Amino acid sequence: MNILENQQLAESVDGIYIDLEAQILQNIARHLQGWEQPIDTDWWLLQKLAEIGKLNQENIRLIAKMSGLSQTAAERMLNDAAQDAINNMEPGLRYMARCGLAGEAVSADKSKNVKRAVNGFRKQAKDTLNMCNTNMLYKASEKYRGLVQNIAREAWNILNSGAGGVVSGIEARQQAVRRCIRQLNDKGIPAFVDKRGREWTPEAYVNMAMRNTARSTAEEVQDARIRDAGCNLIQIDSHSGARPKCAKDQGKIFDLNNGSGYTEDLHGKKIRYYPWKSSSYGEPDGILGINCRHHKWPFIPGVKVQRYFPTEDMDANDKLYKQTQVQRALERDIRKQKRECMMLDIAGDQDGFEEAAVKLKSKEAQLKDYVDKNSQLHRRRDREQIIGFDKTVSAKAVAANKHSIRIASEQSQYREYLQSLKDGKVTLRREQKKLLEQVPEVGNWTKLRKKQVSVKDLAALTASTGHEFAVFTGKSSKILIHGTSKSWHIPHDAWEVIKSNQYEWTAHSHPTMTKITVSPEDRETLKLFTWQEKSTIIDLKGNTKEFTASTQDWINEILGVVDYDKREKSNKYSWPDTD
């Protein structure tokens, strides 16, 4: 088994836990269903807290199933790592014994040292994975309890922020569910919590633990056979893109007894060897340290040739290393975004799902572009996959992205049309001309069929005249009002029709191309429409902005309060990067 195959086997254990985390998150999202129930948030919270026991049972069954797979994969990994180390050494040991350079060593399958090393690390791997299982089960329950409590708390805050009577309990819960799901997805379900309280993701911890255990197994087996043969020289293998400290040591020959000097290979070529203590061994990010993919191999003077060589171009090595780390980060982002898609889909938040799907396609495009621009990289689609993101979910995501692209294209075309109207390069479309003919002067209003006027038409009328327009929607008709360049008002006779029939104030236009600002007058006007919650503003770029009568929304806007989704995510502590 070569080094790459050994690395891939370690990744197979890691992949099982990546999938396990994704499925636990899906279980949690499934229990968030019912946010649209017409009940108070207090009752919703009690219902969801009562489901903790059921969620635990689901997760126990899931962990038990995945645990069997992980234990099998881990045992295979360790056995193959040990066998690979043995196979690499045995021919040389037998040759040395025949030449009288070393004593006849006991066969590897009968070696007590080899068995002791393999059994010890097998138990270590099992204990590590069991600890991860226990932590993930406990943390899943803890995260769920905190999640539903945060959703309820946030829903209450939304309702009590000055928007009461404007935002319903169901809407408030939907907003809270969406935000809290994104927060949970960002943090994930930890597999390990260190003494400082730092939470380690299953991907980071299991990958590190299994890779180090496999490497340690191979090293112990090699050391046992090296001791049996009386050898003391080792060679470190090499590969491109090694991390800086490893790059300085790879390809060199070291003396485990810390001697230095020169030796000869099979062909009589002089080769320098260095004291083992001069290497970066023992440092977390050094040779054979955390997440290191290097191996040491016995070097038998006069018997073996130097298979690996020190790094010649450190700059090229460091460049490739940095590129691979960027690729790994982009792959993690894609997996995380897929989890968010699935969680929002399972929770029944289709609007949130569509937003997440668009972000996913953007991240995938970003990764493709990065790999295409760096010739030494290749796409690892297996590292982008998570269980549960099947063809159905993928098809939904593709459809959502296509819808977004179509909307963006239409928006761009309409923006160009508005600019041409403003510049006088084109005239209003025929239907829009008819609208203006019915309200040609400031203060004019008219009743129209519903399909005769849209929110986009308001922007076109404003681009052509420089005046504001407002539209109101009733059960079977709409009312259009022509305002001035700075404001508009509702004529008394129009207000009587609007009030008696409870027309909703659908939208009005602003003759600006900068950021849409909701004025205090806009909010005061909306307060008159006690039967509706929100209205919309459209500008000369075709951009729209919903607003409520809430004073708190206005204050947040002035103070620059940032929405949760736009807050900078905190950086997680991580082990040294993989080389």
Protein Blocks (a to p, Z undefined) as FASTA:
>chain_A
ZZklmmmmmmmmmmmmmmmmmmmmmmmmmmmgoklpccdfklmmmmmmmmmmmmmmmmmm
mmmmmmmmmmmmmmmmmmmmmmmmmmmmmmmmmmmmmnopaccdddfklmmklmmmmmmm
mmmmmmmmmmmmmmmmmmmmmmmmmmmmmmmmmmmmmmmnopgokacfklmmmmmmmmmm
mmmmmnopafbdcfkopacdfklmmmmmmmmmmmmmmmmmmmmmmmmnopabdcddddeh
iafklmmmgopacdfklpacddddfkopacddddfklmmghiaklghiahiabdcdddde
hkaccfbdcdfblmlmmmmmmmmmmmmmmmmmmmmmmmmmmmmmmnopaklmmmmmmmmm
mmmmmmmmmmmmmmkbccdfklmgcehiafklmmmmmmmmmmmmmmmmmmmmmmmmmmmm
mnopaccdfklmmmmmmmmbghiacdddfklpcfklmmmmmmmnopacdddddfkbccdd
dddfkbccddfklmmmmmmnopacfbacdfbfbdcdddfklmmmmmmmmmbfbdcdddfk
opacdddfbfklmmmmmnopacfklpccdddddddddZZ
